[in-house]
Amino acid sequence: MNESQVLERIKEADGNTIVMGFSNEQDVRETVLSVEKLMNDDRITLGQLTRDDNYSVEIKARVK
């Protein structure tokens, strides 16, 4: 997911945990990089970012 898609999902979750499943490693990598960029750009407060071997990502964050 790109940054705008990830940001929208974080807004919808409003601080709750989001678990997203993907069908391939590239999509997982892109999503993790988007989350990290949003955090580095000071657009979100990241509480947790967990990446699993089964192409899933767990995110707990809030929009600043």
N, CA, C and O atoms as a Tinker XYZ file with bonds, in Angstrom:
   256  protein
     1  N      0.843000   -1.184000    0.000000    73     2
     2  CA     0.000000    0.000000    0.000000    64     1     3
     3  C      0.886000    1.244000    0.000000    63     2     4     5
     4  O      1.941000    1.274000    0.633000    81     3
     5  N      0.442000    2.254000   -0.713000    73     3     6
     6  CA     1.213000    3.487000   -0.719000    64     5     7
     7  C      0.881000    4.313000    0.528000    63     6     8     9
     8  O      0.002000    3.947000    1.309000    81     7
     9  N      1.583000    5.414000    0.702000    73     7    10
    10  CA     1.431000    6.213000    1.914000    64     9    11
    11  C      0.007000    6.714000    2.130000    63    10    12    13
    12  O     -0.507000    6.655000    3.247000    81    11
    13  N     -0.628000    7.203000    1.081000    73    11    14
    14  CA    -1.984000    7.739000    1.248000    64    13    15
    15  C     -2.976000    6.644000    1.634000    63    14    16    17
    16  O     -3.884000    6.886000    2.429000    81    15
    17  N     -2.812000    5.452000    1.082000    73    15    18
    18  CA    -3.698000    4.337000    1.443000    64    17    19
    19  C     -3.483000    3.918000    2.896000    63    18    20    21
    20  O     -4.441000    3.668000    3.627000    81    19
    21  N     -2.225000    3.845000    3.304000    73    19    22
    22  CA    -1.922000    3.463000    4.693000    64    21    23
    23  C     -2.454000    4.526000    5.641000    63    22    24    25
    24  O     -3.046000    4.198000    6.669000    81    23
    25  N     -2.251000    5.789000    5.309000    73    23    26
    26  CA    -2.726000    6.875000    6.165000    64    25    27
    27  C     -4.243000    6.820000    6.318000    63    26    28    29
    28  O     -4.759000    7.038000    7.414000    81    27
    29  N     -4.949000    6.539000    5.257000    73    27    30
    30  CA    -6.404000    6.433000    5.315000    64    29    31
    31  C     -6.842000    5.288000    6.234000    63    30    32    33
    32  O     -7.774000    5.440000    7.024000    81    31
    33  N     -6.168000    4.152000    6.124000    73    31    34
    34  CA    -6.494000    3.003000    7.000000    64    33    35
    35  C     -6.227000    3.335000    8.469000    63    34    36    37
    36  O     -6.997000    2.945000    9.347000    81    35
    37  N     -5.137000    4.054000    8.732000    73    35    38
    38  CA    -4.820000    4.448000   10.106000    64    37    39
    39  C     -5.870000    5.408000   10.636000    63    38    40    41
    40  O     -6.277000    5.299000   11.793000    81    39
    41  N     -6.314000    6.343000    9.815000    73    39    42
    42  CA    -7.383000    7.268000   10.218000    64    41    43
    43  C     -8.649000    6.505000   10.566000    63    42    44    45
    44  O     -9.296000    6.795000   11.572000    81    43
    45  N     -9.002000    5.536000    9.742000    73    43    46
    46  CA   -10.221000    4.744000    9.972000    64    45    47
    47  C    -10.133000    3.945000   11.266000    63    46    48    49
    48  O    -11.133000    3.794000   11.969000    81    47
    49  N     -8.956000    3.437000   11.586000    73    47    50
    50  CA    -8.784000    2.607000   12.780000    64    49    51
    51  C     -8.739000    3.440000   14.049000    63    50    52    53
    52  O     -9.040000    2.928000   15.128000    81    51
    53  N     -8.370000    4.714000   13.947000    73    51    54
    54  CA    -8.356000    5.648000   15.071000    64    53    55
    55  C     -7.613000    5.108000   16.297000    63    54    56    57
    56  O     -8.141000    5.122000   17.409000    81    55
    57  N     -6.398000    4.637000   16.084000    73    55    58
    58  CA    -5.567000    4.173000   17.194000    64    57    59
    59  C     -5.695000    2.699000   17.517000    63    58    60    61
    60  O     -4.920000    2.173000   18.316000    81    59
    61  N     -6.647000    2.031000   16.918000    73    59    62
    62  CA    -6.787000    0.595000   17.121000    64    61    63
    63  C     -5.822000   -0.158000   16.197000    63    62    64    65
    64  O     -5.261000    0.421000   15.265000    81    63
    65  N     -5.642000   -1.420000   16.461000    73    63    66
    66  CA    -4.729000   -2.235000   15.664000    64    65    67
    67  C     -5.353000   -2.609000   14.328000    63    66    68    69
    68  O     -6.524000   -2.982000   14.250000    81    67
    69  N     -4.550000   -2.502000   13.286000    73    67    70
    70  CA    -4.954000   -2.893000   11.939000    64    69    71
    71  C     -4.130000   -4.114000   11.563000    63    70    72    73
    72  O     -2.910000   -4.109000   11.726000    81    71
    73  N     -4.776000   -5.154000   11.065000    73    71    74
    74  CA    -4.063000   -6.320000   10.550000    64    73    75
    75  C     -4.410000   -6.419000    9.071000    63    74    76    77
    76  O     -5.579000   -6.501000    8.694000    81    75
    77  N     -3.374000   -6.410000    8.246000    73    75    78
    78  CA    -3.586000   -6.487000    6.799000    64    77    79
    79  C     -2.851000   -7.697000    6.243000    63    78    80    81
    80  O     -1.689000   -7.933000    6.572000    81    79
    81  N     -3.527000   -8.452000    5.410000    73    79    82
    82  CA    -2.928000   -9.599000    4.744000    64    81    83
    83  C     -2.663000   -9.290000    3.284000    63    82    84    85
    84  O     -3.458000   -8.613000    2.632000    81    83
    85  N     -1.552000   -9.784000    2.773000    73    83    86
    86  CA    -1.171000   -9.549000    1.387000    64    85    87
    87  C     -0.865000  -10.873000    0.709000    63    86    88    89
    88  O     -0.677000  -11.894000    1.370000    81    87
    89  N     -0.816000  -10.847000   -0.600000    73    87    90
    90  CA    -0.572000  -12.083000   -1.339000    64    89    91
    91  C      0.887000  -12.272000   -1.733000    63    90    92    93
    92  O      1.263000  -13.327000   -2.242000    81    91
    93  N      1.717000  -11.239000   -1.495000    73    91    94
    94  CA     3.129000  -11.389000   -1.846000    64    93    95
    95  C      4.022000  -10.486000   -0.999000    63    94    96    97
    96  O      3.552000   -9.542000   -0.364000    81    95
    97  N      5.291000  -10.789000   -1.002000    73    95    98
    98  CA     6.286000  -10.089000   -0.188000    64    97    99
    99  C      6.451000   -8.632000   -0.609000    63    98   100   101
   100  O      6.666000   -7.767000    0.240000    81    99
   101  N      6.355000   -8.353000   -1.894000    73    99   102
   102  CA     6.524000   -6.980000   -2.388000    64   101   103
   103  C      5.470000   -6.041000   -1.787000    63   102   104   105
   104  O      5.797000   -4.918000   -1.403000    81   103
   105  N      4.231000   -6.480000   -1.701000    73   103   106
   106  CA     3.173000   -5.655000   -1.119000    64   105   107
   107  C      3.423000   -5.405000    0.366000    63   106   108   109
   108  O      3.167000   -4.311000    0.870000    81   107
   109  N      3.921000   -6.415000    1.056000    73   107   110
   110  CA     4.262000   -6.262000    2.476000    64   109   111
   111  C      5.366000   -5.226000    2.621000    63   110   112   113
   112  O      5.258000   -4.316000    3.443000    81   111
   113  N      6.419000   -5.355000    1.835000    73   111   114
   114  CA     7.556000   -4.427000    1.886000    64   113   115
   115  C      7.121000   -2.987000    1.621000    63   114   116   117
   116  O      7.520000   -2.064000    2.331000    81   115
   117  N      6.304000   -2.812000    0.597000    73   115   118
   118  CA     5.820000   -1.473000    0.245000    64   117   119
   119  C      5.021000   -0.849000    1.391000    63   118   120   121
   120  O      5.172000    0.337000    1.686000    81   119
   121  N      4.180000   -1.645000    2.029000    73   119   122
   122  CA     3.364000   -1.155000    3.140000    64   121   123
   123  C      4.230000   -0.773000    4.333000    63   122   124   125
   124  O      4.030000    0.283000    4.935000    81   123
   125  N      5.188000   -1.623000    4.675000    73   123   126
   126  CA     6.089000   -1.334000    5.799000    64   125   127
   127  C      6.883000   -0.057000    5.522000    63   126   128   129
   128  O      7.040000    0.780000    6.412000    81   127
   129  N      7.380000    0.096000    4.307000    73   127   130
   130  CA     8.122000    1.309000    3.954000    64   129   131
   131  C      7.221000    2.549000    4.026000    63   130   132   133
   132  O      7.673000    3.618000    4.438000    81   131
   133  N      5.978000    2.414000    3.635000    73   131   134
   134  CA     5.035000    3.530000    3.717000    64   133   135
   135  C      4.794000    3.935000    5.162000    63   134   136   137
   136  O      4.768000    5.124000    5.479000    81   135
   137  N      4.618000    2.959000    6.037000    73   135   138
   138  CA     4.420000    3.242000    7.467000    64   137   139
   139  C      5.652000    3.937000    8.030000    63   138   140   141
   140  O      5.530000    4.929000    8.749000    81   139
   141  N      6.829000    3.429000    7.712000    73   139   142
   142  CA     8.061000    4.025000    8.221000    64   141   143
   143  C      8.236000    5.458000    7.711000    63   142   144   145
   144  O      8.687000    6.328000    8.457000    81   143
   145  N      7.886000    5.708000    6.456000    73   143   146
   146  CA     8.003000    7.066000    5.910000    64   145   147
   147  C      7.020000    8.012000    6.594000    63   146   148   149
   148  O      7.382000    9.143000    6.919000    81   147
   149  N      5.798000    7.572000    6.816000    73   147   150
   150  CA     4.821000    8.399000    7.520000    64   149   151
   151  C      5.305000    8.742000    8.925000    63   150   152   153
   152  O      5.112000    9.864000    9.395000    81   151
   153  N      5.928000    7.787000    9.588000    73   151   154
   154  CA     6.463000    8.021000   10.925000    64   153   155
   155  C      7.635000    9.012000   10.857000    63   154   156   157
   156  O      7.699000    9.951000   11.651000    81   155
   157  N      8.548000    8.806000    9.922000    73   155   158
   158  CA     9.710000    9.684000    9.778000    64   157   159
   159  C      9.319000   11.100000    9.371000    63   158   160   161
   160  O      9.994000   12.063000    9.737000    81   159
   161  N      8.234000   11.227000    8.617000    73   159   162
   162  CA     7.732000   12.536000    8.206000    64   161   163
   163  C      6.879000   13.183000    9.295000    63   162   164   165
   164  O      6.324000   14.264000    9.094000    81   163
   165  N      6.775000   12.514000   10.457000    73   163   166
   166  CA     6.040000   13.011000   11.617000    64   165   167
   167  C      4.549000   13.188000   11.336000    63   166   168   169
   168  O      3.916000   14.108000   11.854000    81   167
   169  N      4.001000   12.308000   10.520000    73   167   170
   170  CA     2.568000   12.361000   10.203000    64   169   171
   171  C      1.751000   11.401000   11.055000    63   170   172   173
   172  O      0.541000   11.572000   11.204000    81   171
   173  N      2.424000   10.372000   11.624000    73   171   174
   174  CA     1.749000    9.414000   12.509000    64   173   175
   175  C      2.604000    9.171000   13.749000    63   174   176   177
   176  O      3.813000    9.399000   13.751000    81   175
   177  N      1.943000    8.706000   14.793000    73   175   178
   178  CA     2.624000    8.202000   15.980000    64   177   179
   179  C      2.465000    6.688000   15.926000    63   178   180   181
   180  O      1.351000    6.169000   15.986000    81   179
   181  N      3.575000    5.994000   15.815000    73   179   182
   182  CA     3.550000    4.544000   15.670000    64   181   183
   183  C      3.712000    3.873000   17.024000    63   182   184   185
   184  O      4.691000    4.105000   17.734000    81   183
   185  N      2.743000    3.042000   17.371000    73   183   186
   186  CA     2.815000    2.288000   18.608000    64   185   187
   187  C      3.389000    0.900000   18.388000    63   186   188   189
   188  O      4.102000    0.369000   19.239000    81   187
   189  N      3.070000    0.314000   17.232000    73   187   190
   190  CA     3.523000   -1.050000   16.948000    64   189   191
   191  C      3.499000   -1.298000   15.447000    63   190   192   193
   192  O      2.578000   -0.878000   14.746000    81   191
   193  N      4.516000   -1.981000   14.973000    73   191   194
   194  CA     4.570000   -2.428000   13.585000    64   193   195
   195  C      5.169000   -3.827000   13.597000    63   194   196   197
   196  O      6.352000   -4.004000   13.886000    81   195
   197  N      4.339000   -4.824000   13.279000    73   195   198
   198  CA     4.777000   -6.211000   13.295000    64   197   199
   199  C      4.553000   -6.817000   11.921000    63   198   200   201
   200  O      3.476000   -6.703000   11.336000    81   199
   201  N      5.576000   -7.451000   11.432000    73   199   202
   202  CA     5.522000   -8.101000   10.117000    64   201   203
   203  C      5.641000   -9.607000   10.323000    63   202   204   205
   204  O      6.587000  -10.069000   10.961000    81   203
   205  N      4.699000  -10.373000    9.795000    73   203   206
   206  CA     4.708000  -11.829000    9.947000    64   205   207
   207  C      5.211000  -12.510000    8.677000    63   206   208   209
   208  O      5.218000  -11.914000    7.600000    81   207
   209  N      5.623000  -13.744000    8.818000    73   207   210
   210  CA     6.130000  -14.517000    7.680000    64   209   211
   211  C      5.045000  -14.883000    6.671000    63   210   212   213
   212  O      5.347000  -15.235000    5.531000    81   211
   213  N      3.804000  -14.803000    7.084000    73   211   214
   214  CA     2.704000  -15.209000    6.196000    64   213   215
   215  C      2.107000  -14.028000    5.428000    63   214   216   217
   216  O      0.913000  -14.021000    5.128000    81   215
   217  N      2.944000  -13.023000    5.109000    73   215   218
   218  CA     2.530000  -11.851000    4.324000    64   217   219
   219  C      1.477000  -11.002000    5.014000    63   218   220   221
   220  O      0.582000  -10.470000    4.357000    81   219
   221  N      1.571000  -10.872000    6.310000    73   219   222
   222  CA     0.650000   -9.983000    7.012000    64   221   223
   223  C      1.435000   -8.940000    7.815000    63   222   224   225
   224  O      2.583000   -9.153000    8.205000    81   223
   225  N      0.771000   -7.810000    8.043000    73   223   226
   226  CA     1.354000   -6.700000    8.776000    64   225   227
   227  C      0.344000   -6.252000    9.817000    63   226   228   229
   228  O     -0.847000   -6.122000    9.533000    81   227
   229  N      0.836000   -6.017000   11.029000    73   227   230
   230  CA    -0.007000   -5.515000   12.109000    64   229   231
   231  C      0.508000   -4.114000   12.467000    63   230   232   233
   232  O      1.687000   -3.929000   12.767000    81   231
   233  N     -0.389000   -3.151000   12.429000    73   231   234
   234  CA    -0.019000   -1.751000   12.670000    64   233   235
   235  C     -0.914000   -1.166000   13.757000    63   234   236   237
   236  O     -2.134000   -1.321000   13.722000    81   235
   237  N     -0.297000   -0.499000   14.713000    73   235   238
   238  CA    -1.044000    0.284000   15.696000    64   237   239
   239  C     -0.447000    1.675000   15.654000    63   238   240   241
   240  O      0.714000    1.872000   16.013000    81   239
   241  N     -1.244000    2.646000   15.212000    73   239   242
   242  CA    -0.747000    4.007000   15.039000    64   241   243
   243  C     -1.897000    5.002000   15.102000    63   242   244   245
   244  O     -3.067000    4.641000   14.973000    81   243
   245  N     -1.535000    6.253000   15.301000    73   243   246
   246  CA    -2.489000    7.362000   15.275000    64   245   247
   247  C     -1.964000    8.454000   14.360000    63   246   248   249
   248  O     -0.755000    8.653000   14.241000    81   247
   249  N     -2.875000    9.153000   13.720000    73   247   250
   250  CA    -2.523000   10.300000   12.901000    64   249   251
   251  C     -2.265000   11.479000   13.830000    63   250   252   253
   252  O     -3.000000   11.692000   14.794000    81   251
   253  N     -1.218000   12.241000   13.536000    73   251   254
   254  CA    -0.911000   13.419000   14.369000    64   253   255
   255  C     -1.739000   14.602000   13.960000    63   254   256
   256  O     -1.615000   15.676000   14.549000    81   255
